[in-house]
Amino acid sequence: LVINLGALGDFVQALGPFAAIRRHHGGQNITLLTVRPFAQFASASGYFDQIWEDPRPAVWEIGKWLDLRRRLRGGGFARVYDLQTSDRSSFYYRLFAAKPEWSGIARGCTHPHANPRRDFMHTVERQAEQLKLAGIDDVPLADLSWAEADIARFSIEGPYALLAAGGAAHRPAKRWAGENYGELAARLAGAGIEPVLIGGREEAELLDGICRQCPTARNLAGLTTLQDVAVLARNAVGALGNDTGPMHLSAVAGCRSVVLYSAESDPALCAQRGPAVEIVRRDSLAELSVDEVWAALGT
């Protein structure tokens, strides 16, 4: 069993560990416990035999906890790789009657990642060290070469760049202003590069605002799957965005990616990894001008 319940960026950065676990366990049956938004994407990767969706029960949802315990105990798992290493995922260790081998930070587990500085390591190095302590030495970089999607339905012609202007709604300080993205989109259009806006349905209003500034921008809010974003990035001339999940997909897909960071997050711990990633950081993204970002894009 592999546990990964995290945000999109965490999930993308776990693709290397997923591949290492698959290779290490050969023909053994591997189940992923994850959350619904990642289930289809995980299935397409080929790393897992089954995908289970975690109901993430609240404390008072006793029936859901009993169902989850029953399912975990009935899974026949000889080993568990907890790549989430949260309080929730560590608690799942306690749901087993006969404890399996367990890689993670759950108290009493057989293969603890006991490095006292683990919380100060980048996700990629932290998980590689965790797996090494469980006997898996060679953890590859995340790879999206398996991702497939028919992006022809978006009818994008000519060169284009991806703009990921959204991000977690509860952390607005991680977002560069929408009007800045609008001005930058207009500059891209003026240079003959079609701005393609990606984000969830909840970001439609933000992306609509950018389109009002740059009417030729293509707005794909709520229209793309994770595989769509990976394939769009693979074929884009570049990508720009806040520290948000789609930029992790862009980076791993090999797209030249410029990612904007504020003091709200630390790239030393979670920066996007890929062959062509540039991090631009200011304590406040309000300090970052369109000219500076335009120069970083190098268009």
HELIX and SHEET records of a PDB file:
HELIX    1   1 LEU A    8  GLN A   13  1                                   6    
HELIX    2   2 LEU A   15  HIS A   24  1                                  10    
HELIX    3   3 ARG A   36  SER A   45  1                                  10    
HELIX    4   4 ILE A   62  ARG A   73  1                                  12    
HELIX    5   5 ASP A   87  TYR A   92  1                                   6    
HELIX    6   6 TYR A   93  LEU A   95  5                                   3    
HELIX    7   7 ARG A  118  PHE A  120  5                                   3    
HELIX    8   8 THR A  123  LEU A  133  1                                  11    
HELIX    9   9 ILE A  151  PHE A  154  5                                   4    
HELIX   10  10 PRO A  172  LYS A  174  5                                   3    
HELIX   11  11 GLY A  178  GLY A  190  1                                  13    
HELIX   12  12 ARG A  201  GLU A  203  5                                   3    
HELIX   13  13 ALA A  204  GLN A  213  1                                  10    
HELIX   14  14 LEU A  226  ASN A  235  1                                  10    
HELIX   15  15 GLY A  245  VAL A  252  1                                   8    
HELIX   16  16 PRO A  267  CYS A  270  1                                   4    
HELIX   17  17 LEU A  285  GLU A  287  5                                   3    
HELIX   18  18 VAL A  290  LEU A  297  1                                   8    
SHEET    1   A 6 GLN A  50  GLU A  53  0                                        
SHEET    2   A 6 THR A  31  THR A  34  1                                        
SHEET    3   A 6 VAL A   2  ILE A   3  1                                        
SHEET    4   A 6 ARG A  79  ASP A  82  1                                        
SHEET    5   A 6 GLU A 101  GLY A 104  1                                        
SHEET    6   A 6 HIS A 111  PRO A 112  1                                        
SHEET    1   B 6 ARG A 218  ASN A 219  0                                        
SHEET    2   B 6 GLU A 194  LEU A 197  1                                        
SHEET    3   B 6 TYR A 160  ALA A 164  1                                        
SHEET    4   B 6 GLY A 238  ASN A 242  1                                        
SHEET    5   B 6 SER A 257  TYR A 261  1                                        
SHEET    6   B 6 VAL A 277  ARG A 281  1                                        
END                                                                             
